[in-house]
Every structure is written in C-alpha cells, then in structure tokens.
Amino acid sequence: MHGGGVEVEGLRKVFGKKTALEEVSFTVEPGAVVGLLGPNGAGKTTAVNCLSTLLPLDGGRASVAGHDVTRDPAGVRASLALTGQFAAVDDVLTGRQNLVLFGRLLKLDRPAAAARAEELLTAFGLGAAADQPVKSYSGGMRRRLDLAASLVVKRPVVVLDEPTTGLDPAGRQEMWDVVAGLREEGVTLLLTTQYLEEADRLADRIVLIDHGRVVAEGTPGELKKRVGGQVCEVVAEPREQVLRTLRERLEGVEESGGTVTVRGADSDTLAEVVAALREAGIEADDIRLRRPTLDEVFFALTGHRSGQRRGEEREEVGS
Amino acid sequence: MNTITETGLLAGRTLRRFAKSPQLVADSVLFPLILLFLMLLVFGELVDQAAHGRYIDRLAPVIVLFSAAYGAVGTGLGFFTDLRGGIVDRFRAMNISRVSVLAGRITGDLVRAVLVAVVTTAVAYLAGFRFTQGPLAALGFFAVVALFAWIFLWLAVVVATSASSEQAVSGALNTPVTLLLFLSSGFVPVEQFPGWLQPVVRANPLSLAGDALVGLSSGGPVLLPVLFTAAWAVAATAILVPLAVRRFG
C-alpha cells in the first residue's frame, strides 16, 4: 500500500474576493499520517476539496500519489479515497446496499462487491446493522459507514475531512480505532480536525492552518513544546490571593474565564501549585492538568485567538 | 459503456430510494388519484353535459400527466439532498462521470414516472376510463407521458442545482405545476376559459400532451398534439439540459 504521498506547494484558492487559501504548502510522506489542524473556516475543507479534484486550484500545485490534480484528475481520483465532512451515504438504503452500490460503481462485479461489503461491514463494526436503513444509524455508525464506503476499493491515499466532528465521545473513540487500523495497514492519511487531541493522537505530523495560511508545522511533540506543555487549572478563592501566591513561584500564571491557569505545566507544576496553596493556607476546590485547547495553541503559536468559541473546545478536553 | 453501467446503477438507486420511501410513494400516487375522484365528483356531470363526451376520458389523461409533473417535485428535492448531503461529491471524487450522475437521476425518475402513470391509469380504469385505440396506441400513451415527464425532470434538476433550500425547491416547482394543471384543458374545456386566457390554455404543454393522450386512449386527433408535445420537449431539452449540465459541472 506504500507508494502514494501527497504534495502541496503554494496552493492558492480564491472565492470571489475572499482568499480561502494562500501559499499553502505541506507534504504527506507515503505511509504517514498528517493532521491538518485549524478552527472552523481556516480553509481545511477547501484544501481537501482541491486535493480531491472537487475544486480547481487558483494557484500553486498539488499532487496525489504522483498525479497532478490539475493535469491528471482521473489519476488522482483513482489513488485517493475521500471521506467528506458530511456522511455522504444514502440514508434510505441499508449499509450493505450502500457499500454494494459504491463497489459496483467502482467497477467491481456483483459477487466481488457483495464480498467486499461484507468484509468492510465486519471490519467497521457494522455487521449487526448491515441490513438496517442508514437512517436508523447513530452518528458514529454513519461516519464509519461513510469511511467504509470510501475504502470499498483500496486506495493508497485516504483523506478524512473532520472525521469526528459532531460525534459523541464513544463515537469518536470508535472512529479513532478505525483510523488507527488504517494507519497500521500503511495507508497514507491526511485528516483535518479542529481538535488538538485528535491530531495529537492520530497524526505523525501536524500542519496548523489559520485564515488560509500554514502557521506552524511539526510533530505533535514539537508543537506542544512550542505551546509549552499542558495547562494547570486552579479553581480556588480568593482569586486575587491565589494569583499572587502562584505568581511568586511560577511563570505563565494567568486568569481567564473565572479560573487561574498556569501555562507550560507538567506534573512538577502541579506539585508546586499544591505546595504553594497549602503554604498560603488556601483550600482549592479543584486543581487539574489538561491539554491546551486549540485556542491556547493558537494563542501561543500565532499570538492571536483562533476565534473558536470556548464552549466548543471544552469537548476536546478529556482523557 | 462505463457511462451506461454507471447510469444504470444510479438509476437503480433512485428507484430503490423511491420504493423504500412509503410516504413518497403514497404522496405521488394518492394525491393525483384524490384529485381525479374529487374532480369527477364535483365537475363530472357538469362537464359531461357541457362537452361532447365523457369527462373521465379527458380528466384521466390530465391526472396522469399531473402525476408525472408532480413527481418532478420529488426529483428536485431528491437531487437537492444529494447535492447538499455530499453524495454527489463522493460520486465525483470516485471518478464517476458527471453525465452519469445526471443521467442516472433522470433515467430512474423517468421509469418511476411511467410506473406511477401505469398505476394511475389502472385506477382510472375503475372509474370508467378506457383504451379503445388498440395496444399500440396504449404504448404510445405511456411514451407521451414519458416525453412530458422529461420536460419537468430537467426543470427539477435545474431548480435543484440553483436553489438555496428545500423549501425553495418545492416552491419553485409546486407553483408552476399547479398553475399548469388548472390552466389546462383537462379540468375544464378550453372554450369555458375567458377569451384572453384561451391561448395560454391551448399552448399549455399539459393541454397539448393531454390532447395527445385523449387521442391515444379514447380517440381523436393524435399527430398534431404529439408534435406539439414533442416541440415542448425539444425546447425544454435545448434550454434546460445545457443549463443543468453547466450548473452541475
């Protein structure tokens, strides 16, 4: 399955007066998993649509498995499996009928399409619901069927556009397991996400994109180092005293949204906070370490807020 | 060859979707039939006396045509959902030709329109409608229905590619379809319309195709109304097909 990478160089896409993508460049090595991370409206889906030949480029070049998207769109389509943001399956048909239809459209004969459908339904945990109409599926099941549909015929490059947006934690976990399986098969994967945790967990490399531009690129470890590790959240009163106490001993202490946070935290920071509060005689309601939210990553890397509402990001905090 | 296979598969999908949506089946079959019996009940005797001939002979063909045009609303909504839901993008990213996607939709819904017409005609038989011109004319009857449906299916596809919401799709299709029905010679003979409206009623494709169907079922002029219907179909093809292809491509 190796042998298909993705190369994007100086990609530019304009919609009317709005520049959706400006000088976007990144590479996905064959067999690698790259996460395109950015807030809503950053240009992730536009980039994916350009790569999958659904949108013409306005500048730059892009190739998939060696096929240029402009000069050889058919070659690109034959090498790339796209799973879009909206589960693009027929909700009236059953899961099995969907997969057989896509298989037949991809030129498998009837028995081969049926066999492949069975295989995928089992592999993606949809065996029990195979003959139910898709309408009755949960969000997570639909996404998995959608992914299965794009894998009916194996392609060297798989593109997943926000595979877990809108899924509940269980659905998200199931999707992650499926993606991890693909990764083990050696498929080249490009996935877009708004969730730092997701990019962190699934991707070898992260390309951070904002307002149509690449603002940072690196392994999750490298990016995290630049962000400065985790965030320690302290809920305690009186806040003024907490701030003063912590600032005496630690760097990166801020107050935001009613809580005191310490950026660049690790378990030592946690111990330090606990000790400091105890010395000052303050009893904390809650002290916890969490990953930086996308907003905080953006703030650290770009110096401005991503514009994402905080409520949405809360979802990504976990594990 | 590929395009034909793809079209066949996609047409099959369109038909299967229809068969699996009981609400849609009921709506597209029952509404025209309710209209048939309602009109027959309310205007039956009145028109029987005013026109020379039985009302059902004129009414049934028009209801059959109406069912075809009315079904196009479902085509518009279905295609709109496909476009918005992302399945069309999937087809395109799968290297399926755009022509196949359009052709599959039109072919499937054309078959559906004829099937609904067969059912509607069968029920009209119970109400006294009869084919008296032989089996070949009966076949021609359904061929004209398909020709008529063709016009509205392409209109539906164009509407679906340019509409911004489902409501806009059904609004843009329901209104002209209903207007055409009431301004046709099927409900009320042309002579009963006010003079200034008569040319509109005469040129209405539903009146023309209706005349053709009357000729092919209970007897009367066939050639001219069929030619006029064909002219409408050719004009619609010349305008709507390039528009659909351009907006879709």
Contacts between the chains, C-beta under 8 A, distances in Angstrom:
chain1	res1	chain2	res2	distance
A	49	B	89	8.0
A	52	B	93	4.7
A	53	B	92	7.7
A	53	B	93	6.8
A	54	B	89	5.7
A	54	B	92	6.1
A	54	B	93	6.1
A	74	B	95	5.9
A	77	B	93	6.1
A	77	B	94	6.6
A	77	B	95	3.8
A	78	B	95	6.2
A	80	B	93	7.3
A	82	B	89	7.8
A	82	B	90	7.1
A	82	B	93	4.4
A	84	B	86	4.7
A	84	B	89	5.9
A	84	B	90	6.8
A	85	B	86	7.3
A	86	B	85	6.0
A	86	B	86	4.2
A	87	B	86	7.5
A	88	B	85	6.3
A	88	B	86	3.5
A	88	B	87	4.6
A	88	B	89	6.3
A	88	B	90	4.1
A	89	B	87	6.8
A	90	B	13	6.6
A	90	B	17	6.7
A	90	B	87	6.4
A	92	B	16	7.6
A	92	B	17	4.6
A	92	B	20	5.0
A	92	B	21	6.1
A	93	B	13	7.2
A	93	B	16	6.5
A	93	B	17	7.0
A	93	B	20	7.2
A	97	B	16	7.3
A	101	B	9	6.4
A	101	B	13	5.8
A	102	B	90	7.9
A	102	B	94	7.3
A	104	B	9	5.3
A	105	B	6	6.1
A	105	B	9	5.7
A	105	B	10	7.7
A	105	B	91	7.3
A	105	B	94	6.3
A	105	B	96	5.7
A	106	B	94	6.4
A	107	B	2	7.9
A	133	B	20	7.1
A	149	B	90	7.2
A	150	B	90	7.3
